Amino acid sequence: MDKTFSFGPYACRVRVVARDAIAESTENAFTIADTNTARFLPSGSASVVLPSGESAKSWERLHATLGAMLDADLTRDATVIAVGGGVVCDLAACAASLYMRGCGLVLVPSTLLAMVDAALGGKTGVNLGGYKNMVGTFYPAREVRICTPLLAGLPDREYTSGLAEVIKSGLLGDEPLVQMLEEHRDLVVGRDDALLTEIVWRCIEVKGALVEADLTEQNVRAHLNLGHTFAHALESVAGLGEWSHGEAVAWGIARAMELGRAVGLTDAAYAARVVALLRSYGYRIDPLPELARRIADAMRKDKKRRGASVRFVLQRSLGQTIVTEVDGRAVDSVLAGAGA
Ligand SMILES: NC(=O)c1ccc[n+]([C@@H]2O[C@H](COP(=O)([O-])OP(=O)(O)OC[C@H]3O[C@@H](n4cnc5c(N)ncnc54)[C@H](O)[C@@H]3O)[C@@H](O)[C@H]2O)c1
């Protein structure tokens, strides 16, 4: 599997590689990993080893990484090779986009979420002032290398978190992918490598097509936010660690189905199918009326901060996606558990 996408002015080659080819490079390479992924590099170490976890996606770490690139006398024709989850990919891509106004970038995503989402599409960034991704650039990798055997040792919770984005990708426009997830749950949960490669590739095709159409998220790229308006609000309200991003996305997709039903948009049989699929993978998708008020407030705060209206990604059916504003009473009613 090998395909080159056109993301605006950038060409991004995505290919499936063997375990020993993930860091294959030119001489002028600068490797970035974290404490859990440095072992995947042939030398067992990286030029920069970040601490694992979201806290590494900071301005200070970005600054230190750029400093290390300077100390290594990297020139503009150097290539940053990043091996890790979304945190490593986002920070390394941001550093690569800034260093000498942009050097080479190869991303080797090592979590399911990074394979199907973070490594593809050119969004880079770090967090600032307690807000996620406040500083960043659009800078697609020259190459993304997919190696699903890296997922063998990924903690279950991280894997399940990535699976929610896989389900989302299927809903956005890949009926055979949704069928695979429905019919082969045990193989998917058991991380069957051949199936996983096929699934990851299908997700890449879905995201790749949306980003090719709209690199800077002016229109259809926003479809990738299915479930995310609800998810972000839940994540900001729930205690740290209580909900992983993917768990919140699964919950958010279920709410988007209910909201779509409540406003007469979503086909009832389709919504029921999506809910059954999410349940079959064990996601918590019941409404949380006890958090309804706080979740609604979090959505409003987010709206204030971004200076935009609260927009929801809803679906009529599989692949029929719409970005729309919705009457606040319908949202409140869904959050209160009355929309089910
Ligand atoms: N740029 C984008 O388009 C985009 C899209 C979605 C998410 N993101 C970002 O991605 C980040 C989340 O990414 P994530 O979920 O991959 O989290 P992560 O990068 O924090 O990785 C999760 C954990 O798994 C560990 N890990 C990574 N690969 C491993 C492996 N193969 N085996 C064992 N452990 C491994 C990491 O060290 C970390 O502890 C967020 O910051 C989010 O904003 C970016």
The ligand as an ORCA input file, in Angstrom:
! r2SCAN-3c Opt
* xyz 0 1
  N      -2.596     16.797     14.107
  C      -3.781     16.242     14.061
  O      -4.482     16.277     13.029
  C      -4.294     15.518     15.262
  C      -5.441     14.722     15.158
  C      -5.860     14.022     16.283
  C      -5.162     14.136     17.478
  N      -4.059     14.924     17.533
  C      -3.296     15.053     18.780
  O      -2.780     13.769     19.119
  C      -2.544     13.741     20.525
  C      -2.993     12.406     21.062
  O      -2.284     11.384     20.400
  P      -2.220      9.897     20.975
  O      -3.575      9.481     21.364
  O      -1.456      9.106     20.013
  O      -1.473     10.093     22.365
  P       0.085     10.054     22.772
  O       0.937     10.545     21.694
  O       0.165     10.730     24.093
  O       0.348      8.488     22.961
  C      -0.362      7.798     23.959
  C       0.576      6.991     24.845
  O       1.011      5.832     24.139
  C       2.442      5.757     24.189
  N       2.826      5.054     22.967
  C       2.873      5.546     21.720
  N       3.107      4.558     20.843
  C       3.232      3.422     21.552
  C       3.446      2.057     21.199
  N       3.515      1.684     19.927
  N       3.519      1.132     22.193
  C       3.367      1.520     23.494
  N       3.135      2.793     23.886
  C       3.067      3.725     22.921
  C       2.897      7.174     24.315
  O       4.193      7.260     24.851
  C       1.844      7.736     25.260
  O       2.147      7.394     26.582
  C      -3.275     14.927     21.120
  O      -2.337     15.898     21.524
  C      -4.118     15.449     19.971
  O      -4.301     16.854     20.034
  C      -3.616     15.604     16.455
*
